[in-house]
Amino acid sequence: MATRQLPQWTFDEFRSACRQVADAAKEAFQDGHRLEALTLLNDRRYSTGAKRRSHLLHVVHTELNRLFGSLPDRRQRCRQGRVSSH
């Protein structure tokens, strides 16, 4: 995600970009790059233009919660034999 373009984006464009990143991360979670993109948006400082950082962080947190909520929990994966219990 190009944070240099963020000051010119509307909230809807930012929300849409975050949603696309989260949806792509769900489909290929092992990749990790998409999850990292969202967490970097959460952790790093960048120019937000006229938009309040707290509003943008709310969008990022919403998409991270949606992403993590869509993943099967660890207990379920253990029962299915996909995660080692060690």
C-alpha positions as CSV (number, residue, x, y, z in Angstrom):
1,M,0.0,0.0,0.0
2,A,1.4,3.3,-1.0
3,T,1.3,5.5,2.1
4,R,2.6,8.4,0.0
5,Q,-0.8,8.5,-1.8
6,L,-2.8,8.3,1.4
7,P,-3.2,12.1,1.9
8,Q,-5.1,12.3,-1.4
9,W,-7.3,9.2,-0.7
10,T,-10.8,9.5,0.6
11,F,-11.9,7.5,3.7
12,D,-13.8,5.2,1.3
13,E,-10.7,4.6,-0.8
14,F,-8.6,3.9,2.2
15,R,-11.2,1.5,3.6
16,S,-11.5,-0.3,0.3
17,A,-7.7,-0.7,0.1
18,C,-7.6,-2.1,3.6
19,R,-10.5,-4.5,2.8
20,Q,-8.8,-5.7,-0.3
21,V,-5.6,-6.4,1.6
22,A,-7.4,-8.2,4.4
23,D,-9.5,-10.3,1.9
24,A,-6.3,-11.3,0.0
25,A,-4.6,-12.2,3.3
26,K,-7.5,-14.6,4.2
27,E,-7.0,-16.4,0.9
28,A,-3.3,-16.8,1.2
29,F,-2.6,-16.4,5.0
30,Q,0.7,-18.2,4.9
31,D,2.1,-15.4,2.7
32,G,2.2,-13.0,5.6
33,H,3.0,-9.9,3.5
34,R,-0.6,-8.7,3.4
35,L,-1.0,-9.1,7.2
36,E,2.3,-7.3,7.6
37,A,1.0,-4.4,5.4
38,L,-2.0,-4.0,7.7
39,T,0.1,-4.2,10.9
40,L,2.6,-1.6,9.5
41,L,-0.3,0.7,8.8
42,N,-1.2,0.2,12.5
43,D,2.3,0.6,13.9
44,R,4.1,3.2,11.7
45,R,3.6,7.0,11.4
46,Y,2.8,8.4,8.0
47,S,1.2,11.5,6.5
48,T,-2.6,11.3,6.7
49,G,-3.4,14.6,5.0
50,A,-6.6,16.1,6.4
51,K,-7.7,12.8,7.9
52,R,-7.4,12.1,11.6
53,R,-5.0,9.2,12.3
54,S,-7.4,7.8,14.9
55,H,-10.1,7.4,12.1
56,L,-7.7,5.6,9.8
57,L,-6.5,3.3,12.7
58,H,-10.2,2.4,13.3
59,V,-10.4,1.2,9.7
60,V,-7.2,-0.8,10.1
61,H,-8.3,-2.4,13.4
62,T,-11.7,-3.3,11.9
63,E,-10.0,-5.1,9.0
64,L,-7.5,-6.8,11.2
65,N,-10.4,-8.0,13.5
66,R,-12.4,-9.1,10.5
67,L,-9.3,-11.0,9.1
68,F,-8.5,-12.8,12.4
69,G,-12.2,-13.5,13.1
70,S,-12.5,-15.3,9.7
71,L,-9.6,-17.7,10.5
72,P,-10.3,-21.1,12.2
73,D,-9.2,-21.0,15.8
74,R,-6.2,-23.0,16.9
75,R,-8.3,-25.6,18.8
76,Q,-10.3,-26.4,15.7
77,R,-7.1,-26.8,13.7
78,C,-5.6,-29.1,16.4
79,R,-8.7,-31.3,16.3
80,Q,-8.4,-31.5,12.5
81,G,-4.7,-32.5,12.9
82,R,-3.4,-29.4,11.1
83,V,-1.5,-27.9,14.1
84,S,1.0,-29.6,16.3
85,S,0.1,-29.4,20.0
86,H,3.7,-28.8,20.9
